[in-house]
Structures are given as C-alpha cells and as structure tokens.
Amino acid sequence: MGSEHQIAFFLRELAGRNTQRRVAAAKGLGRVGRREHAWVLAETAGDPVPQVREAAAIGLGRLGVPEAGRDVLPLLMGDMDPWVRRRASLAAIHLELRGDGIVRAFAELLKDPEYHVRINALVGLTALGAPGDVPALVSLLGDPDGAVWGRARSLIYDLREDPAVKAEVIRTAREGDAAARTEALTLLPRQCDERLLDSLLAGLRDPSPDVRIAVARRLSDMETPQVRDALAATLDTEQSPAVAARLLGMLEQPDDRQLIGPARRWLRDPVAGPAAARALGEVDTGTAVELLRGVIDDKAVPGPTRAAAAKAIGECGRWDAVWQLLPLLDDPDADVQEGAVDGLGAAVYRGLRLWERWPVTHVLVDRLASEPSTAYRTGYALIGLPDALPALRRLAHSAEAAEVRAAVLRLLVPEDLDAPGRGRYGSEEDVRLLVRGLDDPEEPVRYSAALALEQWLKFGFALPPDREALHERLETLTSDPSSRLRQAVAAVLDALADPGGRN
C-alpha cells in the first residue's frame, strides 16, 4: 500500500480540472490505493473525458475489488471509445466478474470493430464457459485476425455439445460467409456428413476456392459413385489451381484413364502440376507415362512438378525408367534431383533388373556420401538394395557427416524377413558397426544404431560377441537426454532379452 500522503494527493487530483492529472491520479490510485478506493474509481468511471474513464478502468482492474467493478465495468465495456472498452474488458477479466450482465457485455464485444477488444471478449467468455451471442461467436470463425478466429474456434470446440452452438456451426457450414464456412466445415464431426451432403455437393460450385477446398476435404471420405461423379465434374470445369490440386489428389486411382485429360490440362501449372503428375503416375498407361516423360525433359516446367513426375516414372516401372531418372541427378534444380532419388527408390522397391543394379547402387551411394543434407532421402531410396552393402560398410567407417553415418547404419539391416538378398545381411562386421554407433558423439547416429540393433535382434541375427558389454552400454544410454533414444534403447534391451522372439 502507498503512504497516506500519496493517496491523499491522488484523491485531490481526481477532483481537479486538469485532464492529464486526473488520468495519472486514477492510475496511481489503482497502484497504491486501498480496497475502499475502488468505489472512488467506480465514480470516476463517469468522467466526461475518455482518457480518464480508461484510467479508471485500469485502476479498478489493479485494485482487485470485484464488487466495485460489477456494475460500472459492463457499462464501460459499451463505451464509445475503443480504448475504454479495451481496458474495461481487461479489468473484467482480471476481476473474474460473473453474471448475466457481464456475459451480455462480453457478447456485445464479439462484434467490436477493434480486434483487441474482440480478443478480450473471447477470453472473457472462455473463462465463463459461455458462448455469449452464438451467431456472433460462430461468425468469428471468419475473422481476418488469426488471434481472433483461433480463440473463437477453441471456444466453439469447448462448447461443441451446446445445442445452439452445434446448430449454428451446421448452419454456417451450409450457408455461411466464405471464411467462416470454411472453418465451420473443418469443425463438424464426420457424423454430420450425411446431413450435409446436399449442401456439400452444392458447395463444389461455391464462388470461394477456399470453400470448394473445404468441401472437397469433407467429401474425401465419402467414396460413393455420386460423390466421385460430382468431384470429377467439378474438376472438368475448375479454374482454381489450388482446388484442382485437391481434386486431382482425391480422384487419383490406378488405371482411371478419365483423369488423363484433366491432369494434362494442369500438368504445367505451378500449383496443380505436382498433383497432376502424381495422378498420371496412378493412371500408369502409355499415354500417361509419355506425358510424364515430356515433363521431366522440359526445364521450363517448375521443379516441384518435374520432381513429382520423376517419382511417378519410377513408380510406373517402365523398362526405361531408370535410364530416364539417372541423368536427373545432375539437374541444376534441387527439387528435380530429389524427385529422381525418390523415383529410383520406387524402382528399387519394385525390383531392379540385373543390369540396373550396379548403376543405381553407384549413383545413390555416391550421392549419400556427397550430399549429407539429403542423406535421409537417399538412404530411404537404398532400402532393399543389398548390392550397396559393401559400399555402405566402407562409408560407415569413413563418413564424416553425422547424417550420413545415421543413414548408413539403418541400411545394414533389412526392412523385413522377405527383403531381397536377405542372406547377404547379418555379418559380424555389421553388428560391430552398429554397436560402435551407440558411442557416436552425435545423437542421430546413436538413435539410428539403436533402431538398427533392435531390428537386428528381432530377425535373430548373430549376437555381438561381448553381450554383457553391450548391455552395459545400453543401460548407460537409458539416461541419455534424448527421449527418443531412451525409448529406442529400451526396445533394444527388450529384444536382447528375447532375441528373435517377435519373428
């Protein structure tokens, strides 16, 4: 508490004619005053000057006397001045005011032109567990300010079982303004889809691309001929690349030749192009593959689209796929290089022909060693390629980059029991490399070593010669700062107790 002479000074200043002094006095009294002075500030809230009313609201919030603010703060929350409304609503939140009057005051602020005030209204209503004005609350799903619509969304979710809130969200999902409708469509549970089906199908023709995308998302789980026909018809006339990308992704399926025309139309679009390439890869016909080949050879096409086309070519697995992809590893566009790696990985997964194995092994291992930043992607492409094992073992000894060491260790163990060339895995040298990886100074390498060791033991490969020493190393790592490493090590310890037991 402040001294008596400070309080007396502020009380005199509040009664004065100078505006700035009254403002300073109201704030000062809020800092040093006693409980009884809250009623003085409540009377000051009727001052004709907005700055003084604002200061009175600040003071009331600071003094913490709910009874003094219960009647006056709701009035100030309806003040003509936005700063008064803002400070009064903050004070009401600090004082934790309750009752119908405060709920109504916060509800009115949901429509306030000032976004800070709308935020305060949402904070206050959230604390009260009340929607206030339901239509106004749900309309804030379309608020241009992220802090507003985010809080509105959270409050609506908390009140999702309230019948009035649920009904308004459904109404908004059917016919609300574009921005609010888009968010409402993401809030509703899937059980509502059947009730919304007619409005969803109509929503595919909504003027707003965002609404059309949100509608398409809702329809994505409704795999009926009616829905698919509606989506296909929409794609045929769609003008928005973002919507077309969504529709192409939803409609792609093996051997659907009807997608070739729409995919061709969007193939060179910077937004929808990657989705079009993926769709053509799913169609996997001669015409589709020819279109993909044309894309990867055309440097005027955006990199992400060429990358998607490269991956699709690898997945299609035509006789010349590998030879189409290998030159792309030298493409100046990094996206295209990554797409080529993904495509080669898809070709590896499908199974390489005998004459393809050495060139693919050579380029992927070389890239793994020379491009640490893409080691994870390249390592993924090498999965299931036992021809790479000799080079990978050498790389495990010589690689300086932690990313490369981590990727290599995972590749020393097959992914599954039916992996190609499984008999070439499980060497004593490999298990020593994995055990040594547990002592690597870099956490990603230790983590990779632990994951690979668990797989090693799961498949029943030969245990390390000094099992007790391995157990001690693992026990030490159970206190490692990395939670994921601790979890992986625990799994290794379990597998060590019962090697091969989960085959």
C-alpha positions, 0 to 999 in steps of 0.5 A: 500500500502507498503512504497516506500522503500519496493517496491523499494527493491522488484523491485531490487530483481526481477532483481537479480540472486538469485532464492529464492529472486526473488520468495519472491520479486514477492510475496511481490510485489503482497502484497504491490505493486501498480496497475502499478506493475502488468505489472512488474509481467506480465514480470516476468511471463517469468522467466526461473525458475518455482518457480518464474513464480508461484510467479508471478502468485500469485502476479498478482492474489493479485494485482487485475489488470485484464488487466495485467493478460489477456494475460500472465495468459492463457499462464501460465495456459499451463505451464509445471509445475503443480504448475504454472498452479495451481496458474495461474488458481487461479489468473484467477479466482480471476481476473474474466478474460473473453474471448475466450482465457481464456475459451480455457485455462480453457478447456485445464485444464479439462484434467490436470493430477493434480486434483487441477488444474482440480478443478480450471478449473471447477470453472473457467468455472462455473463462465463463464457459459461455458462448455469449451471442452464438451467431456472433461467436460462430461468425468469428470463425471468419475473422481476418485476425488469426488471434481472433478466429483461433480463440473463437474456434477453441471456444466453439470446440469447448462448447461443441455439445451446446445445442445452439452452438452445434446448430449454428456451426451446421448452419454456417457450414451450409450457408455461411460467409466464405471464411467462416464456412470454411472453418465451420466445415473443418469443425463438424464431426464426420457424423454430420456428413450425411446431413450435409451432403446436399449442401456439400455437393452444392458447395463444389460450385461455391464462388470461394476456392477456399470453400470448394477446398473445404468441401472437397476435404469433407467429401474425401471420405465419402467414396460413393459413385455420386460423390466421385461423379460430382468431384470429377465434374467439378474438376472438368470445369475448375479454374482454381489451381489450388482446388484442382490440386485437391481434386486431382489428389482425391480422384487419383486411382490406378488405371482411371484413364478419365483423369488423363485429360484433366491432369494434362490440362494442369500438368504445367501449372505451378500449383496443380502440376505436382498433383497432376503428375502424381495422378498420371503416375496412378493412371500408369498407361502409355499415354500417361507415362509419355506425358510424364516423360515430356515433363521431366525433359522440359526445364521450363516446367517448375521443379516441384512438378518435374520432381513429382513426375520423376517419382511417378516414372519410377513408380510406373516401372517402365523398362526405361525408367531408370535410364530416364531418372539417372541423368536427373541427378545432375539437374541444376534444380534441387527439387528435380534431383530429389524427385529422381532419388525418390523415383529410383527408390520406387524402382528399387522397391519394385525390383531392379533388373540385373543390369540396373543394379550396379548403376543405381547402387553407384549413383545413390551411394555416391550421392549419400556420401556427397550430399549429407543434407539429403542423406535421409532421402537417399538412404530411404531410396537404398532400402532393399538394395543389398548390392550397396552393402559393401559400399555402405560398410566402407562409408560407415567407417569413413563418413564424416557427416553425422547424417550420413553415418545415421543413414548408413547404419539403418541400411545394414539391416533389412526392412523385413524377413522377405527383403531381397538378398536377405542372406547377404545381411547379418555379418559380424562386421555389421553388428560391430558397426552398429554397436560402435554407433551407440558411442557416436558423439552425435545423437542421430547416429546413436538413435539410428544404431539403436533402431538398427540393433533392435531390428537386428535382434528381432530377425535373430541375427548373430549376437555381438560377441561381448553381450554383457558389454553391450548391455552395459552400454545400453543401460548407460544410454537409458539416461541419455537426454534424448527421449527418443533414444531412451525409448529406442534403447529400451526396445533394444534391451527388450529384444536382447532379452528375447532375441528373435522372439517377435519373428 
